Amino acid sequence: MTRKLPALSICDFTLFVEPGRGAMTEQSAIDAAVKRLALALDALDAAVERRRDNDRDEDALAQQLQELGTDRSRLAAALDGETARSRRLEATNHEIAQRLDTAIASIQTVLAAHGEG
């Protein structure tokens, strides 16, 4: 009864040795190693490409975040300006209302004086 025993395990590839027969040939071991290396390089290339895509996405998000910050600052400044303008308009409106009340009271006084006299 001959039994295969695991002698080497690399990258999910196991080299079996049969007692009395020896290991796989040197050329077939090299070919298998080259295939594993090619697969590993392909996987590395795919991982690098995914990382580049993620980096580009992060850069795009960072740019959008910066643009949003700039827009926020611009809008905050515009809001501050409009708030100040609104307060000036309210103050002017109040002053005009007081002048109108004074004018109405004066007119009513003049009308009352001419109506009684």
C-alpha positions as CSV (number, residue, x, y, z in Angstrom):
1,M,0.0,0.0,0.0
2,T,1.5,3.3,-1.1
3,R,0.4,6.5,0.6
4,K,0.8,10.1,-0.6
5,L,2.1,12.4,2.1
6,P,1.8,16.2,2.0
7,A,5.4,17.6,1.7
8,L,4.8,21.3,0.9
9,S,1.8,23.7,0.8
10,I,2.0,27.1,-0.8
11,C,-1.0,29.3,-2.0
12,D,-3.5,26.4,-1.8
13,F,-1.2,24.2,-3.9
14,T,0.0,21.0,-2.2
15,L,3.0,19.0,-3.5
16,F,2.6,15.3,-2.8
17,V,5.5,12.9,-2.5
18,E,5.0,9.2,-3.0
19,P,7.4,7.0,-1.1
20,G,9.8,5.5,-3.6
21,R,8.8,7.7,-6.5
22,G,10.0,11.2,-5.5
23,A,8.4,14.6,-6.0
24,M,7.0,16.1,-9.1
25,T,9.6,17.0,-11.8
26,E,11.5,20.2,-11.4
27,Q,10.0,21.7,-14.6
28,S,6.4,20.9,-13.5
29,A,7.1,22.5,-10.1
30,I,8.4,25.6,-11.8
31,D,5.5,25.7,-14.1
32,A,3.1,25.4,-11.2
33,A,4.9,28.1,-9.3
34,V,4.8,30.4,-12.4
35,K,1.1,29.9,-12.7
36,R,0.6,30.7,-9.0
37,L,2.8,33.8,-9.3
38,A,0.8,34.9,-12.4
39,L,-2.5,34.5,-10.4
40,A,-1.1,36.3,-7.5
41,L,0.1,39.2,-9.7
42,D,-3.4,39.4,-11.3
43,A,-5.0,39.5,-7.9
44,L,-2.5,42.2,-6.9
45,D,-3.3,44.2,-10.0
46,A,-7.0,44.0,-9.3
47,A,-6.4,45.1,-5.7
48,V,-4.3,48.1,-6.9
49,E,-7.0,49.1,-9.4
50,R,-9.7,48.9,-6.7
51,R,-7.5,51.0,-4.4
52,R,-7.0,53.6,-7.2
53,D,-10.7,53.7,-7.8
54,N,-11.3,54.2,-4.0
55,D,-8.7,56.9,-3.9
56,R,-10.3,58.7,-6.8
57,D,-13.7,58.4,-5.1
58,E,-12.2,59.8,-1.9
59,D,-10.6,62.7,-3.8
60,A,-13.9,63.5,-5.5
61,L,-15.7,63.4,-2.1
62,A,-13.0,65.6,-0.6
63,Q,-13.4,68.1,-3.5
64,Q,-17.2,68.1,-3.1
65,L,-16.8,68.6,0.7
66,Q,-14.5,71.6,0.1
67,E,-16.9,73.1,-2.4
68,L,-19.8,72.6,0.0
69,G,-17.8,74.4,2.7
70,T,-17.1,77.2,0.3
71,D,-20.8,77.5,-0.6
72,R,-21.7,77.4,3.1
73,S,-19.3,80.3,3.8
74,R,-20.6,82.3,0.9
75,L,-24.3,81.6,1.9
76,A,-23.6,82.5,5.5
77,A,-22.0,85.8,4.4
78,A,-25.0,86.5,2.1
79,L,-27.4,85.7,4.9
80,D,-25.6,88.0,7.3
81,G,-25.8,90.8,4.7
82,E,-29.5,90.2,4.1
83,T,-30.2,90.0,7.9
84,A,-28.5,93.4,8.3
85,R,-30.5,94.8,5.4
86,S,-33.7,93.5,6.9
87,R,-32.9,95.2,10.2
88,R,-32.2,98.5,8.4
89,L,-35.5,98.2,6.5
90,E,-37.4,97.4,9.8
91,A,-35.8,100.5,11.5
92,T,-36.7,102.7,8.5
93,N,-40.2,101.3,8.4
94,H,-40.6,102.1,12.1
95,E,-39.3,105.6,11.6
96,I,-41.6,106.2,8.7
97,A,-44.6,104.8,10.7
98,Q,-43.8,107.3,13.5
99,R,-43.6,110.2,11.0
100,L,-46.9,109.2,9.5
101,D,-48.5,109.0,12.9
102,T,-47.1,112.5,13.7
103,A,-48.3,113.8,10.3
104,I,-51.8,112.3,10.8
105,A,-52.1,113.8,14.2
106,S,-51.0,117.2,12.9
107,I,-53.5,117.0,10.0
108,Q,-56.3,115.9,12.5
109,T,-55.4,118.9,14.7
110,V,-55.5,121.3,11.8
111,L,-58.8,119.9,10.6
112,A,-60.3,120.0,14.1
113,A,-59.2,123.6,14.5
114,H,-60.8,124.7,11.2
115,G,-63.8,122.7,11.8
116,E,-64.4,124.3,15.2
117,G,-63.6,127.8,14.2
